[in-house]
Amino acid sequence: MFLAVSAGLVVALALGPPLVTAPLAQQLRITELGHFTENRGWNEARLAPTYQTVVTATVIPSGTPTLVLAEQGGVRQSVWHLPMSVAPHVYVYLRHFQPQGR
């Protein structure tokens, strides 16, 4: 299943081998798609400034065996599952870039 995000980025979901029997399987849901650019300056950890594109999606079921991919121009990249107590089903993809004129 592919869902368009913005700027040509796509979030794709593929399920690996089932770890449970079919009656216990959940229906796949992809919601809360997000896409933004982040500009971070120097910080206390002395990390240099970075510019990155961030793509987020809520995918249920999350965790193993769910695999989420971001695709642009036929190139696929893994999207990380970043469970937090307030958002346990969030997946995130970060792509660093150099803005023009820098």
Secondary structure, 3 states (H helix, E strand, C coil): CEEECCCCCEEEEEECCCCCCHHHCCCCEEEEEEEEEEEECCCCCCCCCEEEEEEEEEEECCCCCEEEEEEECCEEEECEECCECCECCEEEEEEECCCCCC
